[in-house]
């Protein structure tokens, strides 16, 4: 009797919920529901059978939407291709295009970046931020712990102003974007401008911000047209640049660069310990080369990025203390350093940030 009642309920469900276009299937399922009653199945088997048919009826009533894969693809950049040019061709400033990225062209530029990252997996990074405003007090095990605590306190408190990215391949070639309006096929680097930092409300180091202003950063324009850092983090996460074992990060004395990068990606304060900090770096950026660390293994090399570039006769293109130009100089200097002082694999030099971590 219970089995018969269950059959009736299921038949009523079919007629009430299956669309009319499945009327023939309604009739078939009605018959099928009554078949188990005349068979020697136990109650468990009958329940299992009903459950399967019940699931089928739900599937027919709520079908999965078919995805149009062509429509799901992001619109291609026109035209959707890029060119290779040799490192030696990059000696003139007019061969470089610093692609300024604001809120209104952020997604378009990331579309282009997604196209090139596999072929240009060396990513040189530089950031601009409001300086260093606090120094921790207390006892620390070593200078590296002190440096990390200083980094954490400042990155947690302050806001990112600019981030520059330069992509290159193993020979130092940069991507070139050809468009209908730009027929020069200039090499591309990227400079992302963020909106969050506000001189009226936020803490900053006066000398650092004044230097950035003198270098041409327009803080008012950043506030009005700059990128939302949260949206940037989302697009960066899905860009193929991070969480990718095939991407090699190139930096110079980059503790703060990675500090701000991790803050953007995680939307959280930095870890309390260096171990946690490096665990995140190893996850998001598995292979990192810090030029300042590499210089320790090169006789007679010293100083900051600008000094090193002069010693290696690397020409700066763009404005000093702007993230795009600094990332390009980092990329070119790295390539020149490798050509002149290193041979073979660089693997044993990876993963160390100057002044932090395992370096003592």
C-alpha contacts under 8 A as a table, 3 or more apart, distances in Angstrom:
res1	aa1	res2	aa2	distance
1	X	4	X	5.09
1	X	5	X	6.32
2	X	5	X	5.13
2	X	6	X	6.19
3	X	6	X	5.04
3	X	7	X	6.27
3	X	37	X	7.13
4	X	7	X	5.07
4	X	8	X	6.37
4	X	37	X	7.52
5	X	8	X	5.12
5	X	9	X	6.29
6	X	9	X	5.17
6	X	10	X	6.25
7	X	10	X	5.18
7	X	11	X	6.15
7	X	33	X	6.16
7	X	34	X	6.57
8	X	11	X	5.13
8	X	12	X	6.19
9	X	12	X	5.16
9	X	13	X	6.23
10	X	13	X	4.99
10	X	14	X	6.33
10	X	33	X	7.69
10	X	54	X	7.58
11	X	14	X	5.14
11	X	15	X	6.45
11	X	29	X	7.91
11	X	30	X	5.75
11	X	33	X	7.41
12	X	15	X	5.31
12	X	16	X	6.11
13	X	16	X	5.21
13	X	17	X	5.93
14	X	17	X	5.47
14	X	18	X	5.55
14	X	26	X	6.31
14	X	29	X	7.91
14	X	30	X	7.84
14	X	57	X	6.90
15	X	18	X	6.02
15	X	26	X	6.52
17	X	61	X	6.63
18	X	22	X	6.49
18	X	23	X	7.80
18	X	26	X	7.30
18	X	57	X	6.87
18	X	60	X	6.96
18	X	61	X	5.43
19	X	22	X	5.67
19	X	23	X	7.36
19	X	61	X	6.61
20	X	23	X	5.24
21	X	24	X	7.98
22	X	25	X	5.17
22	X	26	X	6.28
23	X	26	X	4.91
23	X	27	X	6.60
24	X	27	X	5.31
24	X	28	X	6.44
25	X	28	X	4.98
25	X	29	X	6.00
26	X	29	X	5.30
26	X	30	X	6.08
27	X	30	X	5.07
27	X	31	X	6.48
28	X	31	X	5.34
28	X	32	X	6.19
29	X	32	X	4.80
29	X	33	X	6.01
29	X	53	X	7.92
30	X	33	X	5.30
30	X	34	X	6.84
31	X	34	X	5.44
31	X	35	X	6.60
32	X	35	X	5.22
32	X	36	X	7.66
33	X	36	X	6.65
33	X	50	X	7.30
34	X	37	X	5.61
34	X	38	X	7.42
35	X	38	X	5.73
35	X	39	X	6.77
36	X	39	X	5.06
36	X	40	X	7.69
36	X	41	X	6.74
36	X	46	X	6.39
37	X	40	X	7.84
37	X	41	X	7.94
41	X	44	X	8.00
41	X	45	X	5.88
41	X	46	X	6.30
42	X	45	X	5.42
42	X	46	X	6.33
43	X	46	X	5.10
43	X	47	X	6.12
44	X	47	X	5.12
44	X	48	X	6.14
45	X	48	X	5.03
45	X	49	X	6.07
46	X	49	X	4.99
46	X	50	X	6.13
47	X	50	X	5.09
47	X	51	X	6.03
48	X	51	X	5.05
48	X	52	X	6.33
49	X	52	X	5.27
49	X	53	X	6.47
50	X	53	X	5.21
50	X	54	X	5.84
51	X	54	X	4.94
51	X	55	X	6.10
52	X	55	X	5.17
52	X	56	X	6.32
53	X	56	X	4.88
53	X	57	X	6.23
54	X	57	X	5.16
54	X	58	X	6.35
55	X	58	X	5.07
55	X	59	X	6.19
56	X	59	X	5.05
56	X	60	X	6.28
57	X	60	X	5.11
57	X	61	X	6.19
58	X	61	X	5.05
58	X	62	X	5.97
59	X	62	X	5.15
59	X	63	X	5.28
59	X	64	X	7.70
60	X	63	X	5.38
67	X	72	X	7.50
68	X	71	X	5.43
68	X	72	X	6.20
69	X	72	X	4.88
69	X	73	X	6.37
70	X	73	X	5.53
71	X	74	X	7.78
74	X	111	X	7.40
76	X	79	X	7.49
76	X	80	X	5.78
76	X	111	X	7.62
77	X	80	X	4.91
77	X	81	X	7.98
77	X	108	X	7.61
77	X	111	X	7.32
77	X	112	X	6.68
78	X	81	X	7.95
78	X	179	X	6.63
79	X	178	X	7.03
79	X	179	X	6.31
81	X	177	X	7.16
81	X	178	X	7.51
82	X	116	X	7.86
82	X	175	X	6.21
82	X	176	X	5.25
82	X	177	X	5.11
82	X	178	X	6.63
83	X	175	X	6.09
83	X	176	X	5.05
83	X	177	X	6.90
83	X	178	X	7.94
83	X	185	X	7.80
84	X	173	X	6.31
84	X	174	X	6.61
84	X	175	X	5.92
84	X	176	X	6.48
85	X	89	X	6.78
85	X	173	X	5.65
85	X	174	X	6.64
85	X	175	X	7.56
85	X	176	X	7.58
86	X	89	X	5.59
86	X	90	X	7.47
86	X	171	X	7.63
86	X	172	X	7.20
86	X	173	X	5.13
86	X	174	X	7.76
87	X	90	X	5.70
87	X	171	X	7.09
87	X	172	X	5.37
87	X	173	X	5.13
87	X	174	X	7.55
88	X	91	X	6.52
89	X	92	X	7.70
89	X	95	X	8.00
90	X	93	X	7.67
90	X	95	X	6.20
90	X	96	X	7.38
90	X	187	X	7.95
91	X	95	X	7.67
91	X	315	X	7.17
92	X	95	X	5.62
92	X	96	X	7.61
92	X	317	X	7.85
93	X	96	X	5.69
93	X	317	X	5.49
93	X	318	X	7.45
94	X	97	X	7.56
94	X	186	X	7.55
95	X	184	X	7.81
95	X	185	X	7.83
95	X	186	X	4.85
95	X	187	X	6.04
96	X	186	X	5.27
96	X	187	X	4.75
96	X	188	X	6.11
96	X	189	X	7.56
96	X	317	X	7.67
97	X	186	X	5.81
97	X	187	X	5.77
97	X	188	X	4.99
97	X	189	X	6.40
98	X	188	X	6.06
98	X	189	X	5.06
98	X	190	X	5.68
98	X	191	X	6.66
98	X	324	X	6.55
98	X	325	X	7.68
99	X	188	X	6.61
99	X	189	X	5.97
99	X	190	X	4.83
99	X	191	X	6.07
100	X	190	X	6.28
100	X	191	X	5.09
100	X	192	X	6.35
100	X	193	X	7.50
101	X	104	X	8.00
101	X	105	X	6.10
101	X	106	X	5.80
101	X	109	X	7.25
101	X	190	X	7.01
101	X	191	X	5.86
101	X	192	X	4.77
101	X	193	X	6.19
101	X	227	X	7.80
102	X	105	X	5.70
102	X	106	X	5.85
102	X	192	X	6.58
102	X	193	X	5.88
102	X	194	X	7.55
102	X	225	X	6.04
102	X	226	X	5.04
102	X	227	X	5.37
103	X	106	X	5.36
103	X	225	X	5.94
103	X	226	X	5.33
103	X	227	X	4.30
103	X	228	X	6.89
104	X	107	X	7.86
104	X	225	X	7.64
105	X	108	X	5.36
105	X	109	X	6.27
106	X	109	X	5.38
106	X	110	X	6.37
106	X	227	X	7.33
106	X	232	X	7.77
107	X	110	X	5.10
107	X	111	X	6.30
107	X	235	X	7.62
108	X	111	X	5.16
108	X	112	X	6.72
109	X	112	X	5.19
109	X	113	X	6.32
110	X	113	X	4.82
110	X	114	X	6.08
110	X	235	X	7.11
110	X	236	X	7.93
110	X	239	X	6.90
111	X	114	X	5.26
111	X	115	X	6.58
112	X	115	X	5.17
112	X	116	X	6.65
113	X	116	X	5.32
113	X	117	X	5.99
113	X	239	X	7.22
114	X	117	X	5.72
114	X	118	X	7.99
114	X	239	X	5.47
114	X	240	X	6.45
115	X	118	X	7.41
116	X	119	X	5.55
116	X	120	X	5.98
116	X	175	X	7.20
117	X	120	X	5.02
117	X	121	X	5.36
117	X	167	X	7.33
117	X	240	X	6.87
117	X	241	X	6.75
117	X	247	X	7.97
118	X	121	X	5.65
118	X	246	X	7.91
118	X	247	X	7.99
119	X	169	X	6.44
120	X	123	X	7.71
120	X	167	X	5.46
120	X	168	X	4.53
120	X	169	X	4.27
120	X	170	X	7.70
120	X	173	X	7.88
120	X	174	X	7.19
120	X	175	X	7.26
121	X	167	X	6.56
121	X	168	X	6.33
121	X	169	X	5.92
121	X	170	X	7.95
121	X	246	X	6.71
121	X	247	X	4.70
121	X	248	X	6.06
122	X	166	X	7.98
122	X	167	X	5.58
122	X	168	X	5.10
122	X	169	X	5.88
122	X	170	X	7.19
122	X	247	X	6.03
122	X	248	X	4.77
122	X	249	X	5.94
122	X	250	X	6.81
123	X	165	X	6.42
123	X	166	X	5.63
123	X	167	X	4.75
123	X	168	X	6.67
123	X	247	X	7.10
123	X	248	X	6.06
123	X	249	X	4.87
123	X	250	X	5.83
123	X	331	X	7.76
124	X	164	X	7.96
124	X	165	X	5.63
124	X	166	X	5.03
124	X	167	X	6.49
124	X	249	X	5.82
124	X	250	X	4.40
124	X	251	X	5.74
124	X	327	X	5.41
124	X	328	X	7.04
124	X	330	X	6.28
124	X	331	X	5.33
125	X	163	X	7.23
125	X	164	X	5.60
125	X	165	X	4.87
125	X	166	X	6.70
125	X	249	X	7.29
125	X	250	X	6.47
125	X	251	X	5.71
125	X	257	X	7.49
125	X	323	X	7.94
125	X	327	X	5.07
125	X	330	X	7.63
126	X	163	X	5.83
126	X	164	X	5.17
126	X	165	X	6.88
126	X	251	X	6.95
126	X	252	X	7.95
126	X	254	X	7.85
126	X	257	X	6.22
126	X	323	X	5.28
126	X	324	X	7.30
126	X	326	X	6.17
126	X	327	X	5.02
127	X	160	X	7.54
127	X	161	X	7.56
127	X	162	X	5.54
127	X	163	X	4.39
127	X	164	X	6.21
127	X	257	X	5.55
127	X	260	X	7.98
127	X	323	X	5.39
128	X	160	X	6.65
128	X	161	X	5.52
128	X	162	X	4.94
128	X	163	X	6.41
128	X	321	X	7.37
128	X	322	X	6.99
128	X	323	X	6.05
129	X	158	X	7.58
129	X	159	X	6.53
129	X	160	X	5.04
129	X	161	X	5.17
129	X	162	X	6.97
130	X	158	X	6.81
130	X	159	X	7.12
130	X	160	X	7.52
130	X	161	X	7.42
130	X	203	X	7.92
130	X	204	X	4.98
130	X	205	X	5.91
130	X	208	X	5.98
130	X	209	X	5.72
131	X	204	X	6.34
131	X	205	X	5.19
131	X	207	X	7.97
131	X	208	X	5.19
131	X	209	X	7.23
132	X	154	X	6.14
132	X	204	X	7.40
132	X	205	X	6.14
133	X	154	X	6.63
133	X	203	X	7.60
133	X	204	X	6.26
133	X	205	X	5.61
134	X	150	X	7.19
134	X	153	X	7.23
134	X	154	X	6.49
135	X	150	X	5.64
135	X	153	X	7.92
136	X	146	X	7.51
136	X	149	X	6.75
136	X	150	X	5.93
136	X	153	X	7.70
140	X	143	X	7.20
140	X	145	X	6.07
140	X	146	X	5.91
141	X	145	X	6.41
141	X	146	X	7.94
142	X	145	X	5.53
142	X	146	X	6.63
143	X	146	X	4.97
143	X	147	X	6.08
143	X	360	X	7.97
144	X	147	X	5.00
144	X	148	X	6.12
144	X	355	X	5.85
144	X	356	X	4.98
144	X	357	X	6.67
144	X	359	X	7.72
144	X	360	X	7.12
145	X	148	X	5.12
145	X	149	X	6.17
145	X	274	X	7.39
145	X	356	X	7.45
146	X	149	X	5.20
146	X	150	X	6.22
147	X	150	X	5.12
147	X	151	X	6.16
147	X	355	X	7.02
147	X	356	X	6.95
148	X	151	X	4.94
148	X	152	X	6.05
148	X	273	X	7.97
148	X	274	X	6.70
148	X	356	X	6.59
149	X	152	X	5.07
149	X	153	X	6.06
150	X	153	X	5.33
150	X	154	X	6.27
151	X	154	X	5.40
151	X	155	X	5.99
151	X	255	X	7.41
151	X	256	X	6.39
151	X	259	X	7.38
152	X	155	X	5.27
152	X	156	X	5.87
152	X	259	X	7.36
152	X	269	X	7.88
152	X	270	X	5.97
152	X	271	X	7.85
152	X	272	X	7.82
153	X	156	X	5.40
153	X	157	X	6.33
154	X	157	X	5.16
154	X	158	X	5.89
155	X	158	X	5.31
155	X	159	X	7.19
155	X	256	X	7.32
155	X	259	X	6.41
155	X	260	X	6.25
155	X	263	X	7.82
155	X	270	X	7.74
156	X	263	X	7.77
156	X	269	X	5.40
156	X	270	X	6.68
158	X	202	X	7.58
158	X	203	X	6.92
158	X	204	X	7.34
159	X	196	X	6.57
159	X	197	X	5.53
160	X	163	X	7.78
160	X	194	X	6.84
160	X	196	X	7.41
160	X	197	X	6.85
160	X	260	X	6.63
161	X	193	X	6.28
161	X	194	X	5.29
161	X	195	X	7.32
161	X	196	X	7.54
161	X	197	X	6.33
162	X	191	X	6.92
162	X	192	X	5.55
162	X	193	X	4.85
162	X	194	X	6.03
162	X	322	X	7.58
162	X	323	X	5.98
163	X	191	X	5.87
163	X	192	X	5.15
163	X	193	X	6.90
163	X	323	X	5.39
163	X	324	X	7.09
164	X	189	X	7.66
164	X	190	X	5.60
164	X	191	X	4.47
164	X	192	X	6.20
164	X	322	X	7.94
164	X	323	X	4.38
164	X	324	X	4.13
164	X	325	X	7.49
164	X	326	X	7.34
164	X	327	X	5.55
165	X	189	X	6.18
165	X	190	X	5.21
165	X	191	X	6.59
165	X	323	X	7.83
165	X	324	X	6.32
165	X	327	X	5.78
165	X	328	X	7.59
166	X	174	X	7.87
166	X	188	X	7.70
166	X	189	X	4.90
166	X	190	X	6.46
166	X	324	X	7.41
166	X	327	X	5.75
166	X	328	X	5.56
166	X	331	X	6.75
167	X	174	X	6.10
167	X	175	X	7.12
167	X	189	X	6.97
168	X	171	X	7.65
168	X	172	X	5.23
168	X	173	X	5.21
168	X	174	X	4.64
168	X	175	X	6.98
168	X	331	X	7.71
169	X	172	X	5.24
169	X	173	X	5.40
169	X	174	X	6.82
170	X	173	X	7.42
171	X	335	X	7.94
172	X	331	X	7.88
172	X	332	X	7.34
172	X	335	X	6.40
174	X	187	X	5.87
174	X	188	X	6.90
175	X	187	X	5.64
175	X	188	X	5.91
176	X	185	X	5.59
176	X	186	X	5.52
176	X	187	X	4.40
176	X	188	X	5.70
177	X	185	X	5.82
177	X	186	X	6.64
177	X	187	X	6.90
177	X	188	X	6.77
178	X	182	X	6.29
178	X	183	X	6.12
178	X	184	X	7.40
178	X	185	X	5.09
178	X	186	X	7.65
179	X	182	X	5.10
179	X	183	X	6.29
179	X	185	X	7.97
180	X	183	X	6.57
182	X	185	X	6.85
189	X	324	X	6.58
189	X	328	X	7.19
190	X	324	X	5.81
191	X	323	X	6.24
191	X	324	X	4.67
192	X	227	X	7.39
193	X	222	X	6.20
193	X	226	X	5.31
193	X	227	X	5.98
194	X	197	X	7.43
194	X	222	X	5.90
194	X	223	X	7.44
194	X	226	X	4.50
194	X	227	X	4.48
194	X	228	X	6.32
194	X	229	X	6.41
195	X	198	X	7.79
195	X	222	X	4.90
195	X	223	X	4.34
195	X	224	X	6.93
195	X	225	X	6.95
195	X	226	X	4.22
195	X	227	X	5.51
195	X	228	X	6.17
195	X	229	X	7.57
196	X	223	X	6.69
196	X	226	X	7.96
196	X	228	X	7.17
196	X	229	X	7.33
197	X	202	X	6.66
197	X	219	X	7.99
197	X	223	X	7.26
198	X	201	X	5.60
198	X	202	X	5.60
198	X	219	X	7.54
198	X	223	X	6.97
199	X	202	X	5.59
199	X	203	X	7.51
199	X	204	X	7.71
199	X	219	X	7.83
204	X	208	X	7.77
204	X	209	X	7.06
205	X	208	X	5.43
205	X	209	X	6.32
206	X	209	X	5.38
206	X	210	X	5.99
207	X	210	X	5.15
207	X	211	X	6.10
208	X	211	X	5.16
208	X	212	X	6.38
209	X	212	X	5.03
209	X	213	X	6.15
210	X	213	X	4.97
210	X	214	X	6.15
211	X	214	X	5.11
211	X	215	X	6.16
211	X	321	X	7.77
212	X	215	X	4.91
212	X	216	X	6.56
212	X	217	X	5.72
212	X	321	X	6.42
212	X	322	X	7.42
213	X	216	X	5.30
213	X	217	X	5.02
213	X	218	X	6.64
213	X	219	X	7.68
214	X	217	X	7.34
215	X	319	X	6.61
215	X	320	X	6.71
215	X	321	X	6.21
215	X	322	X	6.85
216	X	319	X	7.97
216	X	322	X	7.88
217	X	322	X	7.50
218	X	221	X	5.38
218	X	222	X	6.32
219	X	222	X	4.95
219	X	223	X	6.29
220	X	223	X	5.19
220	X	224	X	6.36
221	X	224	X	5.08
221	X	225	X	5.73
221	X	226	X	6.98
222	X	225	X	5.42
222	X	226	X	4.36
222	X	227	X	7.83
223	X	226	X	5.68
227	X	231	X	7.62
227	X	232	X	6.95
228	X	231	X	5.48
228	X	232	X	6.34
229	X	232	X	4.95
229	X	233	X	6.19
229	X	264	X	6.62
230	X	233	X	5.13
230	X	234	X	6.46
230	X	264	X	6.84
230	X	267	X	7.56
231	X	234	X	5.11
231	X	235	X	6.37
232	X	235	X	5.27
232	X	236	X	5.99
232	X	264	X	7.82
233	X	236	X	5.03
233	X	237	X	6.06
233	X	264	X	5.42
233	X	265	X	5.05
234	X	237	X	5.22
234	X	238	X	6.71
234	X	265	X	7.45
235	X	238	X	5.35
235	X	239	X	5.97
236	X	239	X	4.99
236	X	240	X	7.62
236	X	241	X	6.91
236	X	242	X	7.15
236	X	265	X	7.72
237	X	240	X	7.26
237	X	241	X	7.56
237	X	242	X	6.25
237	X	243	X	7.78
237	X	265	X	6.96
238	X	241	X	7.87
238	X	242	X	7.89
239	X	242	X	7.24
240	X	243	X	7.09
240	X	244	X	6.34
241	X	244	X	6.33
241	X	247	X	6.58
242	X	247	X	7.62
242	X	284	X	5.00
242	X	285	X	5.73
243	X	283	X	6.20
243	X	284	X	4.47
243	X	285	X	6.15
243	X	286	X	7.40
244	X	247	X	5.70
244	X	284	X	7.30
244	X	285	X	6.98
244	X	286	X	7.21
245	X	248	X	7.88
245	X	285	X	7.53
245	X	286	X	5.83
245	X	287	X	7.11
247	X	285	X	7.51
247	X	286	X	7.85
247	X	287	X	6.98
248	X	285	X	7.59
248	X	286	X	7.73
248	X	287	X	5.15
248	X	288	X	5.96
248	X	289	X	7.51
249	X	285	X	6.94
249	X	287	X	6.15
249	X	288	X	4.63
249	X	289	X	6.06
250	X	288	X	6.11
250	X	289	X	5.00
250	X	290	X	6.18
250	X	291	X	7.35
250	X	330	X	7.25
250	X	331	X	6.76
250	X	334	X	7.40
251	X	254	X	5.69
251	X	288	X	7.61
251	X	289	X	6.21
251	X	290	X	4.88
251	X	291	X	6.11
251	X	327	X	7.87
251	X	330	X	6.42
251	X	331	X	7.93
252	X	290	X	5.15
252	X	291	X	4.94
252	X	292	X	5.50
252	X	305	X	6.94
252	X	330	X	6.69
253	X	290	X	6.09
253	X	291	X	6.96
253	X	292	X	5.38
253	X	293	X	7.58
253	X	353	X	6.56
253	X	354	X	5.51
253	X	355	X	7.86
254	X	257	X	4.88
254	X	258	X	6.18
254	X	290	X	6.71
254	X	353	X	6.38
254	X	354	X	7.32
255	X	258	X	5.48
255	X	259	X	6.06
255	X	353	X	6.20
255	X	354	X	7.37
255	X	355	X	7.90
255	X	356	X	7.30
256	X	259	X	4.71
256	X	260	X	6.19
257	X	260	X	5.52
257	X	261	X	6.21
258	X	261	X	4.77
258	X	262	X	5.92
258	X	281	X	7.43
259	X	262	X	5.35
259	X	263	X	6.25
259	X	270	X	7.09
260	X	263	X	4.97
260	X	264	X	6.23
261	X	264	X	5.19
261	X	265	X	6.26
262	X	265	X	5.00
262	X	266	X	5.89
262	X	267	X	7.91
262	X	270	X	7.36
262	X	280	X	7.45
262	X	281	X	7.54
263	X	266	X	5.43
263	X	267	X	5.38
263	X	268	X	5.68
263	X	269	X	6.23
263	X	270	X	6.51
264	X	267	X	5.42
264	X	268	X	7.84
270	X	277	X	6.84
271	X	274	X	7.33
271	X	276	X	5.38
271	X	277	X	5.54
272	X	276	X	7.02
272	X	277	X	7.79
273	X	276	X	5.34
273	X	277	X	6.35
274	X	277	X	4.83
274	X	278	X	6.08
274	X	356	X	7.72
274	X	357	X	6.39
275	X	278	X	5.31
275	X	279	X	6.08
275	X	357	X	7.72
276	X	279	X	5.01
276	X	280	X	6.39
277	X	280	X	5.39
277	X	281	X	6.44
278	X	281	X	4.86
278	X	282	X	5.96
278	X	357	X	7.59
279	X	282	X	5.13
279	X	283	X	6.25
280	X	283	X	5.04
280	X	284	X	6.16
281	X	284	X	5.29
281	X	285	X	5.30
281	X	286	X	6.73
282	X	285	X	5.32
282	X	286	X	4.34
282	X	287	X	7.24
282	X	351	X	7.71
283	X	286	X	5.78
285	X	288	X	6.63
286	X	351	X	7.70
287	X	350	X	6.10
287	X	351	X	6.17
288	X	350	X	5.32
288	X	351	X	5.08
288	X	352	X	7.31
289	X	293	X	7.93
289	X	294	X	7.73
289	X	349	X	6.94
289	X	350	X	5.06
289	X	351	X	6.45
289	X	352	X	7.10
289	X	353	X	7.76
290	X	293	X	5.38
290	X	294	X	6.47
290	X	350	X	7.59
290	X	351	X	7.97
290	X	352	X	6.70
290	X	353	X	5.72
290	X	354	X	6.78
291	X	294	X	4.84
291	X	295	X	6.16
291	X	334	X	6.58
292	X	295	X	5.28
292	X	296	X	7.28
292	X	304	X	7.90
292	X	354	X	6.08
293	X	296	X	5.71
293	X	297	X	7.92
293	X	349	X	7.94
293	X	352	X	7.03
293	X	353	X	6.73
293	X	354	X	5.21
294	X	297	X	5.73
294	X	298	X	7.17
294	X	349	X	6.94
295	X	298	X	5.10
295	X	299	X	7.85
295	X	301	X	6.11
295	X	302	X	7.04
296	X	299	X	7.57
296	X	301	X	7.81
298	X	301	X	6.03
298	X	341	X	6.37
301	X	308	X	6.91
301	X	311	X	7.72
302	X	307	X	7.53
302	X	308	X	6.65
303	X	306	X	7.89
303	X	307	X	5.52
303	X	308	X	6.22
304	X	307	X	5.35
304	X	308	X	6.12
305	X	308	X	5.13
305	X	309	X	6.08
305	X	329	X	7.97
305	X	330	X	7.27
306	X	309	X	5.14
306	X	310	X	6.32
307	X	310	X	5.16
307	X	311	X	6.31
308	X	311	X	5.06
308	X	312	X	6.22
308	X	333	X	7.60
309	X	312	X	5.14
309	X	313	X	5.83
309	X	314	X	4.87
309	X	315	X	7.16
309	X	316	X	7.94
309	X	329	X	7.44
309	X	333	X	5.86
310	X	313	X	4.83
310	X	314	X	6.04
310	X	315	X	7.60
311	X	314	X	7.81
312	X	333	X	7.30
312	X	336	X	6.87
312	X	337	X	7.40
314	X	329	X	7.57
314	X	332	X	6.91
314	X	333	X	6.30
314	X	336	X	7.70
315	X	329	X	7.64
316	X	320	X	7.96
316	X	325	X	7.32
316	X	328	X	7.98
316	X	329	X	5.90
317	X	325	X	6.13
317	X	328	X	7.64
317	X	329	X	7.43
318	X	322	X	7.97
318	X	324	X	7.85
318	X	325	X	5.00
319	X	322	X	5.86
319	X	325	X	5.97
320	X	325	X	6.48
320	X	326	X	6.47
321	X	325	X	7.58
321	X	326	X	6.54
322	X	325	X	5.75
322	X	326	X	6.15
323	X	326	X	5.08
323	X	327	X	5.98
324	X	327	X	5.24
324	X	328	X	6.37
325	X	328	X	5.14
325	X	329	X	6.23
326	X	329	X	5.05
326	X	330	X	6.08
327	X	330	X	4.95
327	X	331	X	6.20
328	X	331	X	5.05
328	X	332	X	6.20
329	X	332	X	5.21
329	X	333	X	5.89
330	X	333	X	5.23
330	X	334	X	6.03
331	X	334	X	5.25
331	X	335	X	6.43
332	X	335	X	5.22
332	X	336	X	6.29
333	X	336	X	5.09
333	X	337	X	5.97
334	X	337	X	5.07
334	X	338	X	6.20
335	X	338	X	5.24
335	X	339	X	6.23
336	X	339	X	5.12
336	X	340	X	6.21
337	X	340	X	5.32
337	X	341	X	5.87
337	X	342	X	7.40
338	X	341	X	5.50
338	X	342	X	4.93
338	X	343	X	7.26
339	X	342	X	6.31
339	X	343	X	7.58
342	X	346	X	7.90
345	X	348	X	7.62
346	X	349	X	5.55
346	X	350	X	6.79
347	X	350	X	5.37
349	X	352	X	6.96
352	X	356	X	7.48
352	X	357	X	6.79
352	X	358	X	7.08
352	X	359	X	7.22
353	X	356	X	5.57
353	X	357	X	6.83
353	X	359	X	7.89
354	X	359	X	7.01
355	X	359	X	6.44
355	X	360	X	7.55
356	X	359	X	6.08
356	X	360	X	7.99
